Amino acid sequence: MNELKKRYIKYFGVGSALPPKHIMKTLVEMRENGTYENKMEKMSLIFDRIKNEIEDATDEELTNDNIIFDINFDKEKD
């Protein structure tokens, strides 16, 4: 098991779904730098609007399989 996956499981549990690598990396970094809860709280305030916009743009329901999650917006490519 690679180091990133180990760290992800440490913070999110063995049974949690594994997101794409770039999302996993961001979530782990937020847990480690202490910003996860604050950012998730802010996202919860606008989640419905963002969800609707993504679904409209992709013509797909927002699930773990939505194509939006395949996009790596990070300027650093792994």
PDB file of N, CA, C and O in Angstrom:
ATOM      1  N   MET A   1       0.859  -1.177   0.000  1.00  0.00           N
ATOM      2  CA  MET A   1       0.000   0.000   0.000  1.00  0.00           C
ATOM      3  C   MET A   1       0.899   1.233   0.000  1.00  0.00           C
ATOM      4  O   MET A   1       1.863   1.306   0.762  1.00  0.00           O
ATOM      5  N   ASN A   2       0.582   2.193  -0.852  1.00  0.00           N
ATOM      6  CA  ASN A   2       1.442   3.374  -0.916  1.00  0.00           C
ATOM      7  C   ASN A   2       1.202   4.305   0.276  1.00  0.00           C
ATOM      8  O   ASN A   2       0.202   4.188   0.983  1.00  0.00           O
ATOM      9  N   GLU A   3       2.120   5.209   0.477  1.00  0.00           N
ATOM     10  CA  GLU A   3       2.091   6.102   1.645  1.00  0.00           C
ATOM     11  C   GLU A   3       0.841   6.982   1.663  1.00  0.00           C
ATOM     12  O   GLU A   3       0.232   7.153   2.719  1.00  0.00           O
ATOM     13  N   LEU A   4       0.449   7.540   0.529  1.00  0.00           N
ATOM     14  CA  LEU A   4      -0.730   8.401   0.478  1.00  0.00           C
ATOM     15  C   LEU A   4      -1.981   7.631   0.892  1.00  0.00           C
ATOM     16  O   LEU A   4      -2.793   8.130   1.672  1.00  0.00           O
ATOM     17  N   LYS A   5      -2.131   6.436   0.376  1.00  0.00           N
ATOM     18  CA  LYS A   5      -3.296   5.618   0.723  1.00  0.00           C
ATOM     19  C   LYS A   5      -3.308   5.289   2.212  1.00  0.00           C
ATOM     20  O   LYS A   5      -4.371   5.301   2.833  1.00  0.00           O
ATOM     21  N   LYS A   6      -2.152   4.996   2.792  1.00  0.00           N
ATOM     22  CA  LYS A   6      -2.057   4.725   4.230  1.00  0.00           C
ATOM     23  C   LYS A   6      -2.505   5.936   5.040  1.00  0.00           C
ATOM     24  O   LYS A   6      -3.253   5.809   6.009  1.00  0.00           O
ATOM     25  N   ARG A   7      -2.038   7.107   4.632  1.00  0.00           N
ATOM     26  CA  ARG A   7      -2.405   8.329   5.350  1.00  0.00           C
ATOM     27  C   ARG A   7      -3.893   8.614   5.192  1.00  0.00           C
ATOM     28  O   ARG A   7      -4.545   9.042   6.144  1.00  0.00           O
ATOM     29  N   TYR A   8      -4.436   8.381   4.002  1.00  0.00           N
ATOM     30  CA  TYR A   8      -5.873   8.596   3.767  1.00  0.00           C
ATOM     31  C   TYR A   8      -6.696   7.689   4.686  1.00  0.00           C
ATOM     32  O   TYR A   8      -7.643   8.146   5.327  1.00  0.00           O
ATOM     33  N   ILE A   9      -6.340   6.421   4.746  1.00  0.00           N
ATOM     34  CA  ILE A   9      -7.058   5.470   5.595  1.00  0.00           C
ATOM     35  C   ILE A   9      -6.936   5.854   7.069  1.00  0.00           C
ATOM     36  O   ILE A   9      -7.882   5.673   7.835  1.00  0.00           O
ATOM     37  N   LYS A  10      -5.794   6.376   7.465  1.00  0.00           N
ATOM     38  CA  LYS A  10      -5.598   6.835   8.842  1.00  0.00           C
ATOM     39  C   LYS A  10      -6.636   7.895   9.210  1.00  0.00           C
ATOM     40  O   LYS A  10      -7.193   7.866  10.307  1.00  0.00           O
ATOM     41  N   TYR A  11      -6.897   8.832   8.293  1.00  0.00           N
ATOM     42  CA  TYR A  11      -7.805   9.935   8.588  1.00  0.00           C
ATOM     43  C   TYR A  11      -9.271   9.631   8.286  1.00  0.00           C
ATOM     44  O   TYR A  11     -10.158  10.184   8.936  1.00  0.00           O
ATOM     45  N   PHE A  12      -9.539   8.768   7.318  1.00  0.00           N
ATOM     46  CA  PHE A  12     -10.912   8.566   6.877  1.00  0.00           C
ATOM     47  C   PHE A  12     -11.444   7.158   7.105  1.00  0.00           C
ATOM     48  O   PHE A  12     -12.626   6.903   6.872  1.00  0.00           O
ATOM     49  N   GLY A  13     -10.605   6.250   7.550  1.00  0.00           N
ATOM     50  CA  GLY A  13     -11.047   4.907   7.909  1.00  0.00           C
ATOM     51  C   GLY A  13     -10.877   3.879   6.795  1.00  0.00           C
ATOM     52  O   GLY A  13     -10.820   4.212   5.611  1.00  0.00           O
ATOM     53  N   VAL A  14     -10.799   2.627   7.213  1.00  0.00           N
ATOM     54  CA  VAL A  14     -10.566   1.518   6.298  1.00  0.00           C
ATOM     55  C   VAL A  14     -11.713   1.354   5.305  1.00  0.00           C
ATOM     56  O   VAL A  14     -11.472   1.053   4.136  1.00  0.00           O
ATOM     57  N   GLY A  15     -12.930   1.542   5.741  1.00  0.00           N
ATOM     58  CA  GLY A  15     -14.087   1.303   4.880  1.00  0.00           C
ATOM     59  C   GLY A  15     -14.476   2.458   3.980  1.00  0.00           C
ATOM     60  O   GLY A  15     -15.428   2.337   3.209  1.00  0.00           O
ATOM     61  N   SER A  16     -13.772   3.567   4.054  1.00  0.00           N
ATOM     62  CA  SER A  16     -14.164   4.730   3.245  1.00  0.00           C
ATOM     63  C   SER A  16     -13.769   4.539   1.786  1.00  0.00           C
ATOM     64  O   SER A  16     -12.753   3.917   1.473  1.00  0.00           O
ATOM     65  N   ALA A  17     -14.595   5.087   0.907  1.00  0.00           N
ATOM     66  CA  ALA A  17     -14.323   5.002  -0.529  1.00  0.00           C
ATOM     67  C   ALA A  17     -13.040   5.755  -0.851  1.00  0.00           C
ATOM     68  O   ALA A  17     -12.767   6.809  -0.275  1.00  0.00           O
ATOM     69  N   LEU A  18     -12.260   5.213  -1.768  1.00  0.00           N
ATOM     70  CA  LEU A  18     -11.016   5.857  -2.160  1.00  0.00           C
ATOM     71  C   LEU A  18     -11.255   6.758  -3.367  1.00  0.00           C
ATOM     72  O   LEU A  18     -11.615   6.281  -4.443  1.00  0.00           O
ATOM     73  N   PRO A  19     -11.055   8.058  -3.186  1.00  0.00           N
ATOM     74  CA  PRO A  19     -11.230   8.982  -4.300  1.00  0.00           C
ATOM     75  C   PRO A  19     -10.020   8.930  -5.237  1.00  0.00           C
ATOM     76  O   PRO A  19      -9.024   8.278  -4.926  1.00  0.00           O
ATOM     77  N   PRO A  20     -10.102   9.610  -6.375  1.00  0.00           N
ATOM     78  CA  PRO A  20      -8.924   9.704  -7.243  1.00  0.00           C
ATOM     79  C   PRO A  20      -7.737  10.275  -6.458  1.00  0.00           C
ATOM     80  O   PRO A  20      -7.916  10.985  -5.468  1.00  0.00           O
ATOM     81  N   LYS A  21      -6.531   9.955  -6.916  1.00  0.00           N
ATOM     82  CA  LYS A  21      -5.306  10.308  -6.193  1.00  0.00           C
ATOM     83  C   LYS A  21      -5.219  11.801  -5.877  1.00  0.00           C
ATOM     84  O   LYS A  21      -4.843  12.166  -4.763  1.00  0.00           O
ATOM     85  N   HIS A  22      -5.552  12.666  -6.821  1.00  0.00           N
ATOM     86  CA  HIS A  22      -5.411  14.101  -6.580  1.00  0.00           C
ATOM     87  C   HIS A  22      -6.383  14.593  -5.509  1.00  0.00           C
ATOM     88  O   HIS A  22      -6.066  15.523  -4.767  1.00  0.00           O
ATOM     89  N   ILE A  23      -7.552  13.981  -5.424  1.00  0.00           N
ATOM     90  CA  ILE A  23      -8.512  14.356  -4.385  1.00  0.00           C
ATOM     91  C   ILE A  23      -8.058  13.788  -3.042  1.00  0.00           C
ATOM     92  O   ILE A  23      -8.134  14.467  -2.017  1.00  0.00           O
ATOM     93  N   MET A  24      -7.591  12.557  -3.051  1.00  0.00           N
ATOM     94  CA  MET A  24      -7.080  11.939  -1.832  1.00  0.00           C
ATOM     95  C   MET A  24      -5.947  12.781  -1.250  1.00  0.00           C
ATOM     96  O   MET A  24      -5.895  13.012  -0.042  1.00  0.00           O
ATOM     97  N   LYS A  25      -5.057  13.229  -2.101  1.00  0.00           N
ATOM     98  CA  LYS A  25      -3.919  14.051  -1.663  1.00  0.00           C
ATOM     99  C   LYS A  25      -4.400  15.340  -1.001  1.00  0.00           C
ATOM    100  O   LYS A  25      -3.891  15.729   0.050  1.00  0.00           O
ATOM    101  N   THR A  26      -5.374  15.999  -1.612  1.00  0.00           N
ATOM    102  CA  THR A  26      -5.900  17.248  -1.061  1.00  0.00           C
ATOM    103  C   THR A  26      -6.578  17.015   0.284  1.00  0.00           C
ATOM    104  O   THR A  26      -6.369  17.789   1.219  1.00  0.00           O
ATOM    105  N   LEU A  27      -7.384  15.965   0.398  1.00  0.00           N
ATOM    106  CA  LEU A  27      -8.075  15.673   1.652  1.00  0.00           C
ATOM    107  C   LEU A  27      -7.087  15.360   2.774  1.00  0.00           C
ATOM    108  O   LEU A  27      -7.260  15.819   3.903  1.00  0.00           O
ATOM    109  N   VAL A  28      -6.063  14.588   2.467  1.00  0.00           N
ATOM    110  CA  VAL A  28      -5.035  14.263   3.469  1.00  0.00           C
ATOM    111  C   VAL A  28      -4.308  15.535   3.898  1.00  0.00           C
ATOM    112  O   VAL A  28      -4.083  15.751   5.089  1.00  0.00           O
ATOM    113  N   GLU A  29      -3.945  16.368   2.941  1.00  0.00           N
ATOM    114  CA  GLU A  29      -3.256  17.619   3.281  1.00  0.00           C
ATOM    115  C   GLU A  29      -4.126  18.496   4.178  1.00  0.00           C
ATOM    116  O   GLU A  29      -3.621  19.092   5.128  1.00  0.00           O
ATOM    117  N   MET A  30      -5.421  18.584   3.893  1.00  0.00           N
ATOM    118  CA  MET A  30      -6.312  19.395   4.728  1.00  0.00           C
ATOM    119  C   MET A  30      -6.406  18.826   6.139  1.00  0.00           C
ATOM    120  O   MET A  30      -6.444  19.586   7.107  1.00  0.00           O
ATOM    121  N   ARG A  31      -6.446  17.495   6.272  1.00  0.00           N
ATOM    122  CA  ARG A  31      -6.466  16.883   7.612  1.00  0.00           C
ATOM    123  C   ARG A  31      -5.170  17.200   8.356  1.00  0.00           C
ATOM    124  O   ARG A  31      -5.191  17.546   9.537  1.00  0.00           O
ATOM    125  N   GLU A  32      -4.062  17.081   7.667  1.00  0.00           N
ATOM    126  CA  GLU A  32      -2.770  17.261   8.327  1.00  0.00           C
ATOM    127  C   GLU A  32      -2.476  18.714   8.675  1.00  0.00           C
ATOM    128  O   GLU A  32      -1.776  18.979   9.652  1.00  0.00           O
ATOM    129  N   ASN A  33      -2.989  19.651   7.906  1.00  0.00           N
ATOM    130  CA  ASN A  33      -2.725  21.055   8.244  1.00  0.00           C
ATOM    131  C   ASN A  33      -3.859  21.688   9.054  1.00  0.00           C
ATOM    132  O   ASN A  33      -3.822  22.883   9.349  1.00  0.00           O
ATOM    133  N   GLY A  34      -4.869  20.883   9.413  1.00  0.00           N
ATOM    134  CA  GLY A  34      -5.922  21.346  10.308  1.00  0.00           C
ATOM    135  C   GLY A  34      -7.012  22.198   9.674  1.00  0.00           C
ATOM    136  O   GLY A  34      -7.765  22.861  10.388  1.00  0.00           O
ATOM    137  N   THR A  35      -7.112  22.193   8.354  1.00  0.00           N
ATOM    138  CA  THR A  35      -8.117  23.034   7.698  1.00  0.00           C
ATOM    139  C   THR A  35      -9.342  22.260   7.212  1.00  0.00           C
ATOM    140  O   THR A  35     -10.288  22.862   6.704  1.00  0.00           O
ATOM    141  N   TYR A  36      -9.337  20.940   7.359  1.00  0.00           N
ATOM    142  CA  TYR A  36     -10.411  20.109   6.804  1.00  0.00           C
ATOM    143  C   TYR A  36     -11.798  20.506   7.314  1.00  0.00           C
ATOM    144  O   TYR A  36     -12.697  20.762   6.512  1.00  0.00           O
ATOM    145  N   GLU A  37     -11.981  20.561   8.614  1.00  0.00           N
ATOM    146  CA  GLU A  37     -13.297  20.843   9.184  1.00  0.00           C
ATOM    147  C   GLU A  37     -13.814  22.208   8.745  1.00  0.00           C
ATOM    148  O   GLU A  37     -14.979  22.345   8.371  1.00  0.00           O
ATOM    149  N   ASN A  38     -12.954  23.209   8.790  1.00  0.00           N
ATOM    150  CA  ASN A  38     -13.350  24.564   8.405  1.00  0.00           C
ATOM    151  C   ASN A  38     -13.765  24.621   6.940  1.00  0.00           C
ATOM    152  O   ASN A  38     -14.780  25.230   6.603  1.00  0.00           O
ATOM    153  N   LYS A  39     -12.991  23.995   6.079  1.00  0.00           N
ATOM    154  CA  LYS A  39     -13.299  24.020   4.649  1.00  0.00           C
ATOM    155  C   LYS A  39     -14.561  23.233   4.340  1.00  0.00           C
ATOM    156  O   LYS A  39     -15.356  23.648   3.497  1.00  0.00           O
ATOM    157  N   MET A  40     -14.757  22.106   5.007  1.00  0.00           N
ATOM    158  CA  MET A  40     -15.974  21.310   4.774  1.00  0.00           C
ATOM    159  C   MET A  40     -17.209  22.064   5.269  1.00  0.00           C
ATOM    160  O   MET A  40     -18.277  21.976   4.664  1.00  0.00           O
ATOM    161  N   GLU A  41     -17.062  22.792   6.354  1.00  0.00           N
ATOM    162  CA  GLU A  41     -18.178  23.594   6.860  1.00  0.00           C
ATOM    163  C   GLU A  41     -18.562  24.676   5.846  1.00  0.00           C
ATOM    164  O   GLU A  41     -19.743  24.893   5.576  1.00  0.00           O
ATOM    165  N   LYS A  42     -17.563  25.343   5.295  1.00  0.00           N
ATOM    166  CA  LYS A  42     -17.827  26.372   4.279  1.00  0.00           C
ATOM    167  C   LYS A  42     -18.454  25.771   3.026  1.00  0.00           C
ATOM    168  O   LYS A  42     -19.364  26.359   2.442  1.00  0.00           O
ATOM    169  N   MET A  43     -17.969  24.602   2.613  1.00  0.00           N
ATOM    170  CA  MET A  43     -18.516  23.939   1.428  1.00  0.00           C
ATOM    171  C   MET A  43     -19.973  23.529   1.641  1.00  0.00           C
ATOM    172  O   MET A  43     -20.775  23.565   0.708  1.00  0.00           O
ATOM    173  N   SER A  44     -20.310  23.141   2.864  1.00  0.00           N
ATOM    174  CA  SER A  44     -21.681  22.689   3.121  1.00  0.00           C
ATOM    175  C   SER A  44     -22.690  23.817   2.886  1.00  0.00           C
ATOM    176  O   SER A  44     -23.855  23.559   2.582  1.00  0.00           O
ATOM    177  N   LEU A  45     -22.246  25.050   3.027  1.00  0.00           N
ATOM    178  CA  LEU A  45     -23.139  26.193   2.831  1.00  0.00           C
ATOM    179  C   LEU A  45     -23.495  26.406   1.361  1.00  0.00           C
ATOM    180  O   LEU A  45     -24.548  26.963   1.054  1.00  0.00           O
ATOM    181  N   ILE A  46     -22.627  25.967   0.455  1.00  0.00           N
ATOM    182  CA  ILE A  46     -22.864  26.200  -0.974  1.00  0.00           C
ATOM    183  C   ILE A  46     -22.945  24.901  -1.774  1.00  0.00           C
ATOM    184  O   ILE A  46     -22.986  24.930  -3.004  1.00  0.00           O
ATOM    185  N   PHE A  47     -22.969  23.769  -1.083  1.00  0.00           N
ATOM    186  CA  PHE A  47     -22.922  22.483  -1.762  1.00  0.00           C
ATOM    187  C   PHE A  47     -24.067  22.282  -2.740  1.00  0.00           C
ATOM    188  O   PHE A  47     -23.841  21.843  -3.868  1.00  0.00           O
ATOM    189  N   ASP A  48     -25.286  22.594  -2.335  1.00  0.00           N
ATOM    190  CA  ASP A  48     -26.432  22.361  -3.220  1.00  0.00           C
ATOM    191  C   ASP A  48     -26.303  23.127  -4.535  1.00  0.00           C
ATOM    192  O   ASP A  48     -26.613  22.595  -5.600  1.00  0.00           O
ATOM    193  N   ARG A  49     -25.853  24.356  -4.459  1.00  0.00           N
ATOM    194  CA  ARG A  49     -25.682  25.161  -5.673  1.00  0.00           C
ATOM    195  C   ARG A  49     -24.591  24.563  -6.567  1.00  0.00           C
ATOM    196  O   ARG A  49     -24.772  24.441  -7.779  1.00  0.00           O
ATOM    197  N   ILE A  50     -23.474  24.196  -5.970  1.00  0.00           N
ATOM    198  CA  ILE A  50     -22.377  23.610  -6.742  1.00  0.00           C
ATOM    199  C   ILE A  50     -22.810  22.284  -7.355  1.00  0.00           C
ATOM    200  O   ILE A  50     -22.516  22.010  -8.519  1.00  0.00           O
ATOM    201  N   LYS A  51     -23.505  21.464  -6.580  1.00  0.00           N
ATOM    202  CA  LYS A  51     -23.988  20.168  -7.062  1.00  0.00           C
ATOM    203  C   LYS A  51     -24.875  20.359  -8.285  1.00  0.00           C
ATOM    204  O   LYS A  51     -24.715  19.657  -9.284  1.00  0.00           O
ATOM    205  N   ASN A  52     -25.797  21.291  -8.214  1.00  0.00           N
ATOM    206  CA  ASN A  52     -26.691  21.545  -9.345  1.00  0.00           C
ATOM    207  C   ASN A  52     -25.925  22.038 -10.570  1.00  0.00           C
ATOM    208  O   ASN A  52     -26.224  21.632 -11.693  1.00  0.00           O
ATOM    209  N   GLU A  53     -24.956  22.894 -10.364  1.00  0.00           N
ATOM    210  CA  GLU A  53     -24.156  23.402 -11.484  1.00  0.00           C
ATOM    211  C   GLU A  53     -23.349  22.284 -12.147  1.00  0.00           C
ATOM    212  O   GLU A  53     -23.246  22.232 -13.373  1.00  0.00           O
ATOM    213  N   ILE A  54     -22.783  21.399 -11.344  1.00  0.00           N
ATOM    214  CA  ILE A  54     -22.010  20.281 -11.892  1.00  0.00           C
ATOM    215  C   ILE A  54     -22.926  19.341 -12.663  1.00  0.00           C
ATOM    216  O   ILE A  54     -22.587  18.897 -13.760  1.00  0.00           O
ATOM    217  N   GLU A  55     -24.076  19.041 -12.093  1.00  0.00           N
ATOM    218  CA  GLU A  55     -25.009  18.153 -12.774  1.00  0.00           C
ATOM    219  C   GLU A  55     -25.510  18.762 -14.080  1.00  0.00           C
ATOM    220  O   GLU A  55     -25.662  18.057 -15.078  1.00  0.00           O
ATOM    221  N   ASP A  56     -25.761  20.050 -14.077  1.00  0.00           N
ATOM    222  CA  ASP A  56     -26.178  20.721 -15.313  1.00  0.00           C
ATOM    223  C   ASP A  56     -25.061  20.688 -16.361  1.00  0.00           C
ATOM    224  O   ASP A  56     -25.323  20.461 -17.542  1.00  0.00           O
ATOM    225  N   ALA A  57     -23.834  20.911 -15.934  1.00  0.00           N
ATOM    226  CA  ALA A  57     -22.705  20.971 -16.864  1.00  0.00           C
ATOM    227  C   ALA A  57     -22.334  19.606 -17.427  1.00  0.00           C
ATOM    228  O   ALA A  57     -21.912  19.505 -18.579  1.00  0.00           O
ATOM    229  N   THR A  58     -22.489  18.554 -16.624  1.00  0.00           N
ATOM    230  CA  THR A  58     -22.067  17.220 -17.054  1.00  0.00           C
ATOM    231  C   THR A  58     -23.220  16.354 -17.545  1.00  0.00           C
ATOM    232  O   THR A  58     -23.004  15.282 -18.110  1.00  0.00           O
ATOM    233  N   ASP A  59     -24.435  16.820 -17.328  1.00  0.00           N
ATOM    234  CA  ASP A  59     -25.629  16.012 -17.646  1.00  0.00           C
ATOM    235  C   ASP A  59     -25.596  14.654 -16.951  1.00  0.00           C
ATOM    236  O   ASP A  59     -26.099  13.663 -17.481  1.00  0.00           O
ATOM    237  N   GLU A  60     -25.001  14.616 -15.767  1.00  0.00           N
ATOM    238  CA  GLU A  60     -24.919  13.401 -14.960  1.00  0.00           C
ATOM    239  C   GLU A  60     -25.218  13.746 -13.507  1.00  0.00           C
ATOM    240  O   GLU A  60     -24.930  14.847 -13.037  1.00  0.00           O
ATOM    241  N   GLU A  61     -25.807  12.772 -12.806  1.00  0.00           N
ATOM    242  CA  GLU A  61     -26.004  12.926 -11.375  1.00  0.00           C
ATOM    243  C   GLU A  61     -24.633  12.994 -10.708  1.00  0.00           C
ATOM    244  O   GLU A  61     -23.692  12.332 -11.146  1.00  0.00           O
ATOM    245  N   LEU A  62     -24.525  13.783  -9.665  1.00  0.00           N
ATOM    246  CA  LEU A  62     -23.253  13.907  -8.956  1.00  0.00           C
ATOM    247  C   LEU A  62     -23.085  12.713  -8.022  1.00  0.00           C
ATOM    248  O   LEU A  62     -23.631  12.679  -6.919  1.00  0.00           O
ATOM    249  N   THR A  63     -22.320  11.743  -8.490  1.00  0.00           N
ATOM    250  CA  THR A  63     -21.958  10.563  -7.700  1.00  0.00           C
ATOM    251  C   THR A  63     -20.437  10.455  -7.729  1.00  0.00           C
ATOM    252  O   THR A  63     -19.762  11.276  -8.351  1.00  0.00           O
ATOM    253  N   ASN A  64     -19.910   9.453  -7.062  1.00  0.00           N
ATOM    254  CA  ASN A  64     -18.454   9.245  -7.072  1.00  0.00           C
ATOM    255  C   ASN A  64     -17.925   8.972  -8.472  1.00  0.00           C
ATOM    256  O   ASN A  64     -16.731   9.133  -8.723  1.00  0.00           O
ATOM    257  N   ASP A  65     -18.797   8.561  -9.383  1.00  0.00           N
ATOM    258  CA  ASP A  65     -18.379   8.230 -10.742  1.00  0.00           C
ATOM    259  C   ASP A  65     -18.517   9.389 -11.721  1.00  0.00           C
ATOM    260  O   ASP A  65     -18.231   9.223 -12.906  1.00  0.00           O
ATOM    261  N   ASN A  66     -18.948  10.552 -11.256  1.00  0.00           N
ATOM    262  CA  ASN A  66     -19.113  11.692 -12.153  1.00  0.00           C
ATOM    263  C   ASN A  66     -17.774  12.090 -12.757  1.00  0.00           C
ATOM    264  O   ASN A  66     -16.747  12.060 -12.079  1.00  0.00           O
ATOM    265  N   ILE A  67     -17.786  12.460 -14.025  1.00  0.00           N
ATOM    266  CA  ILE A  67     -16.550  12.793 -14.739  1.00  0.00           C
ATOM    267  C   ILE A  67     -15.812  13.988 -14.151  1.00  0.00           C
ATOM    268  O   ILE A  67     -14.617  14.151 -14.397  1.00  0.00           O
ATOM    269  N   ILE A  68     -16.489  14.816 -13.389  1.00  0.00           N
ATOM    270  CA  ILE A  68     -15.844  15.998 -12.800  1.00  0.00           C
ATOM    271  C   ILE A  68     -14.690  15.589 -11.878  1.00  0.00           C
ATOM    272  O   ILE A  68     -13.715  16.327 -11.741  1.00  0.00           O
ATOM    273  N   PHE A  69     -14.801  14.418 -11.250  1.00  0.00           N
ATOM    274  CA  PHE A  69     -13.776  13.987 -10.307  1.00  0.00           C
ATOM    275  C   PHE A  69     -12.520  13.465 -10.992  1.00  0.00           C
ATOM    276  O   PHE A  69     -11.507  13.226 -10.335  1.00  0.00           O
ATOM    277  N   ASP A  70     -12.580  13.290 -12.299  1.00  0.00           N
ATOM    278  CA  ASP A  70     -11.395  12.858 -13.046  1.00  0.00           C
ATOM    279  C   ASP A  70     -10.477  14.034 -13.385  1.00  0.00           C
ATOM    280  O   ASP A  70      -9.335  13.833 -13.796  1.00  0.00           O
ATOM    281  N   ILE A  71     -10.968  15.241 -13.215  1.00  0.00           N
ATOM    282  CA  ILE A  71     -10.187  16.432 -13.553  1.00  0.00           C
ATOM    283  C   ILE A  71      -9.283  16.796 -12.393  1.00  0.00           C
ATOM    284  O   ILE A  71      -9.742  16.954 -11.261  1.00  0.00           O
ATOM    285  N   ASN A  72      -7.999  16.929 -12.675  1.00  0.00           N
ATOM    286  CA  ASN A  72      -7.037  17.338 -11.654  1.00  0.00           C
ATOM    287  C   ASN A  72      -6.759  18.824 -11.872  1.00  0.00           C
ATOM    288  O   ASN A  72      -6.081  19.198 -12.829  1.00  0.00           O
ATOM    289  N   PHE A  73      -7.278  19.659 -10.993  1.00  0.00           N
ATOM    290  CA  PHE A  73      -7.120  21.098 -11.115  1.00  0.00           C
ATOM    291  C   PHE A  73      -5.801  21.589 -10.518  1.00  0.00           C
ATOM    292  O   PHE A  73      -5.475  22.772 -10.621  1.00  0.00           O
ATOM    293  N   ASP A  74      -5.058  20.703  -9.906  1.00  0.00           N
ATOM    294  CA  ASP A  74      -3.767  21.039  -9.303  1.00  0.00           C
ATOM    295  C   ASP A  74      -2.768  21.350 -10.403  1.00  0.00           C
ATOM    296  O   ASP A  74      -2.652  20.596 -11.369  1.00  0.00           O
ATOM    297  N   LYS A  75      -2.056  22.442 -10.267  1.00  0.00           N
ATOM    298  CA  LYS A  75      -1.062  22.827 -11.284  1.00  0.00           C
ATOM    299  C   LYS A  75       0.114  21.861 -11.280  1.00  0.00           C
ATOM    300  O   LYS A  75       0.763  21.666 -12.308  1.00  0.00           O
ATOM    301  N   GLU A  76       0.392  21.257 -10.131  1.00  0.00           N
ATOM    302  CA  GLU A  76       1.462  20.257 -10.027  1.00  0.00           C
ATOM    303  C   GLU A  76       0.894  18.916 -10.453  1.00  0.00           C
ATOM    304  O   GLU A  76      -0.046  18.415  -9.838  1.00  0.00           O
ATOM    305  N   LYS A  77       1.444  18.346 -11.476  1.00  0.00           N
ATOM    306  CA  LYS A  77       0.993  17.024 -11.924  1.00  0.00           C
ATOM    307  C   LYS A  77       1.832  15.953 -11.259  1.00  0.00           C
ATOM    308  O   LYS A  77       3.059  16.046 -11.215  1.00  0.00           O
ATOM    309  N   ASP A  78       1.166  14.940 -10.746  1.00  0.00           N
ATOM    310  CA  ASP A  78       1.897  13.834 -10.102  1.00  0.00           C
ATOM    311  C   ASP A  78       2.472  12.911 -11.132  1.00  0.00           C
ATOM    312  O   ASP A  78       3.119  11.924 -10.784  1.00  0.00           O
TER     313      ASP A  78
END
